[in-house]
Amino acid sequence: MSAAPGAPGLPPTWCSSAKEMVGCSLGSSRLWFTVGGGIVNEVYFPRIDVPQIRDLGFIVADGCGFWVEVKRMWKHELQLVAPGTPAVHVVHRHERFELALRIVPCEHRDVLLVEVSLSGDPSLTPYVLLAPHLGGTGAGNFARVAQCRGRRALVAEQGPYALALLAITPEQGAPGASAPATAGRTSRTTARSPGATTVPGLPMSRSPASCRATRSSGSPSPAPRKPPRRLRAPRSPSPSRSPGSGS
């Protein structure tokens, strides 16, 4: 396998501390997340002080020279799906498209779901853009394309941590993780717990429709199913500042 060009690249950075929301599961899931710029920012797992990604955003492009990274537009609206729930609905608006995201953590699994819907110009396609910062650092993260049950997965590893990015269409139906979300307009994202680098039944598909994404794997040593109460994030995901990320 050949190395990616341009190594080592730019020094790793973190998202802005201007957060629009922080959230966690209402159940036993060991996953916390933040939202800023209308996209998922840091995802913490298996503890609230261990970030595993910098951000999970989207690029919308037509394959003919036009492309835009939605977080750079800062033309979005954000609201909770329902009062008191850790589920948020974000809509990014552009003169050529509307990209809607629905972000919610699974209650009992270490998974973050992001449903993606693109409307507008039919020539446009959404693509997921993930910046892994496994174990709290963007340095030394190694990535590759892997096969899981006949489906492509983008896998990143650093020390005892790993994550996988996969895609799924509505026709394929199983829950899973995120990758290029093609212009068929509905997607989801999932982050799972240690030891797992695959999500059963989830493909990395470029066919139009929906996709599911991100699955965080953690350290080989088992972590407690529930972290100590003092470590848990507030169960009300009202908008707040970032839990310590730098700008």
BELBEL-V895953 format. One record per residue. N is the residue number from 1. SS is DSSP state (alpha for helix, beta for strand, coil for the rest). PHI is phi as a letter, one per 30 degrees, with the letter a starting at -180 (none if undefined). Layout:
<<N | SS | PHI> <N | SS | PHI>>
This chain:
<<1 | coil | none> <2 | coil | d> <3 | coil | d> <4 | coil | d> <5 | coil | d> <6 | coil | i> <7 | coil | d> <8 | coil | d> <9 | coil | i> <10 | coil | d> <11 | coil | d> <12 | coil | d> <13 | coil | b> <14 | coil | c> <15 | coil | d> <16 | coil | d> <17 | coil | d> <18 | coil | d> <19 | coil | d> <20 | coil | c> <21 | beta | a> <22 | beta | b> <23 | beta | a> <24 | beta | a> <25 | coil | d> <26 | coil | d> <27 | coil | c> <28 | coil | c> <29 | coil | e> <30 | coil | c> <31 | coil | b> <32 | beta | b> <33 | beta | b> <34 | beta | b> <35 | beta | b> <36 | beta | a> <37 | coil | i> <38 | coil | i> <39 | beta | b> <40 | beta | d> <41 | beta | c> <42 | beta | d> <43 | beta | c> <44 | beta | c> <45 | coil | a> <46 | coil | d> <47 | coil | b> <48 | coil | d> <49 | coil | c> <50 | coil | b> <51 | beta | d> <52 | beta | c> <53 | beta | b> <54 | beta | d> <55 | beta | a> <56 | beta | b> <57 | beta | b> <58 | beta | b> <59 | beta | c> <60 | beta | c> <61 | beta | b> <62 | coil | c> <63 | coil | i> <64 | coil | b> <65 | coil | j> <66 | coil | d> <67 | beta | a> <68 | beta | b> <69 | beta | c> <70 | alpha | d> <71 | alpha | d> <72 | alpha | d> <73 | alpha | d> <74 | coil | h> <75 | coil | b> <76 | beta | b> <77 | beta | b> <78 | beta | b> <79 | beta | a> <80 | beta | d> <81 | coil | d> <82 | coil | a> <83 | coil | e> <84 | coil | i> <85 | coil | c> <86 | coil | d> <87 | beta | b> <88 | beta | b> <89 | beta | c> <90 | beta | b> <91 | beta | b> <92 | beta | c> <93 | beta | c> <94 | beta | b> <95 | coil | d> <96 | coil | c> <97 | beta | a> <98 | beta | b> <99 | beta | c> <100 | beta | c> <101 | beta | b> <102 | beta | b> <103 | beta | c> <104 | beta | a> <105 | beta | d> <106 | coil | d> <107 | coil | d> <108 | coil | c> <109 | coil | c> <110 | coil | d> <111 | coil | b> <112 | beta | c> <113 | beta | c> <114 | beta | b> <115 | beta | c> <116 | beta | c> <117 | beta | b> <118 | beta | c> <119 | beta | b> <120 | beta | j> <121 | coil | e> <122 | coil | d> <123 | coil | d> <124 | coil | c> <125 | beta | b> <126 | beta | c> <127 | beta | b> <128 | beta | d> <129 | beta | b> <130 | beta | c> <131 | beta | c> <132 | beta | d> <133 | coil | b> <134 | alpha | d> <135 | alpha | i> <136 | alpha | j> <137 | coil | b> <138 | coil | d> <139 | coil | d> <140 | coil | i> <141 | coil | d> <142 | beta | c> <143 | beta | b> <144 | beta | a> <145 | beta | c> <146 | beta | b> <147 | beta | c> <148 | beta | b> <149 | coil | h> <150 | coil | i> <151 | beta | b> <152 | beta | d> <153 | beta | b> <154 | beta | c> <155 | beta | c> <156 | beta | b> <157 | beta | b> <158 | beta | a> <159 | coil | h> <160 | coil | d> <161 | beta | c> <162 | beta | a> <163 | beta | b> <164 | beta | b> <165 | beta | b> <166 | coil | b> <167 | coil | b> <168 | coil | b> <169 | coil | c> <170 | coil | e> <171 | coil | d> <172 | coil | d> <173 | coil | i> <174 | coil | d> <175 | coil | d> <176 | coil | a> <177 | beta | b> <178 | coil | c> <179 | coil | a> <180 | coil | e> <181 | coil | c> <182 | coil | d> <183 | beta | d> <184 | coil | c> <185 | coil | i> <186 | coil | a> <187 | beta | b> <188 | coil | b> <189 | coil | b> <190 | coil | b> <191 | coil | b> <192 | coil | c> <193 | coil | d> <194 | coil | e> <195 | coil | i> <196 | coil | c> <197 | coil | c> <198 | coil | b> <199 | coil | c> <200 | coil | e> <201 | coil | i> <202 | coil | c> <203 | coil | c> <204 | coil | c> <205 | coil | c> <206 | coil | c> <207 | coil | d> <208 | coil | e> <209 | beta | k> <210 | coil | c> <211 | coil | b> <212 | beta | b> <213 | coil | b> <214 | coil | g> <215 | beta | b> <216 | beta | d> <217 | beta | c> <218 | coil | c> <219 | coil | d> <220 | coil | d> <221 | coil | d> <222 | coil | d> <223 | coil | c> <224 | coil | d> <225 | coil | d> <226 | coil | c> <227 | coil | d> <228 | coil | e> <229 | alpha | e> <230 | alpha | d> <231 | alpha | c> <232 | coil | d> <233 | coil | d> <234 | coil | e> <235 | coil | d> <236 | coil | c> <237 | coil | d> <238 | coil | d> <239 | coil | e> <240 | coil | a> <241 | coil | d> <242 | coil | d> <243 | coil | d> <244 | coil | j> <245 | coil | d> <246 | coil | d> <247 | coil | c>>
